[in-house]
Amino acid sequence: MRLLLYNIRYATGVGKRFHLPVPYSGYLKRTNGNLSQIIDFVREVNPDIIGLLEVDSGSYRAEKSNQAEAIASEIKQYLVYQSKYPSDSLARKVPVVNKQGNAILTSQKIISHRFHYFTEGIKRLVIELELKDFNIFLVHLSLKFRHRQYQLQELHRMVKDVNKPVMVAGDFNVFWGDRELQLFLAATGLRSANGEGQPSHPSRAPRRQLDYIFHSPEIQITDFCIPQVQLSDHAPLICDFEIHPTVLSK
């Protein structure tokens, strides 16, 4: 089975154009041209599960269309999407920002899904998807160190409540490095699919490991790579894995 994790930055692109006429003005530009390139890349990877971070669900820059729906339609997969911000957040009242969210796409049968929201931070969404053989969580942690630590505590409790093998994928924003994750990994028993610690950010010259895929010991990673694709400020993560029938029967 193949998992693709990709923070697409709302398909706003990268490079000099993104910062013209003023820095970060690309966040306000129309994105459909770059989204087409992302769709072509996803189709080439041919993943069974896709974790998409920073998706525009229908602002003017995406021409009122949900980017995750557009990708799902093109590759014929099921879709679960939700806003990054809880319903009582001020961010839900701000134009463009209120159309920002995350999504999981999959060709597998979805048993159930849940939307969790952390109690701390601005970006609080956790998407939990239950599939036949395992559960997957998609997260995008806070930019603030203190909030990230609270969020990791809550994420630990969510993971421990699951009776199946687990994968946790997302942008963890651990600007202080892997040491931020040591307690979380020790408490959950999860392992990193990125055994060599390959960086994924920024995509033009990766030097930081912000994006992670963690997994239960029952899940065996058969291949992992971070292709140097520059359609977002993050490079994508591609993870191939399997769960042995003997493990599932225990």
Secondary structure, DSSP 8 states (H G I E B T S, - for coil): -EEEEEE-GGG---SGGGGSSSTTGGGGS--HHHHHHHHHHHHHH--SEEEEEEEESS-GGGTT--HHHHHHHHHT-EEEEEESS-TT-GGGGSTTGGGEEEEEEESS---EEEEEE-SSSS--EEEEEE-SS-EEEEEE--SSHHHHHHHHHHHHHHHHT-SS-EEEEEE---TT-GGGGHHHHHHH--EES-TT----BSTTS--B--EEEEE-TTEEEEEEE-----SSSS--EEEEEEE-HHHHT-
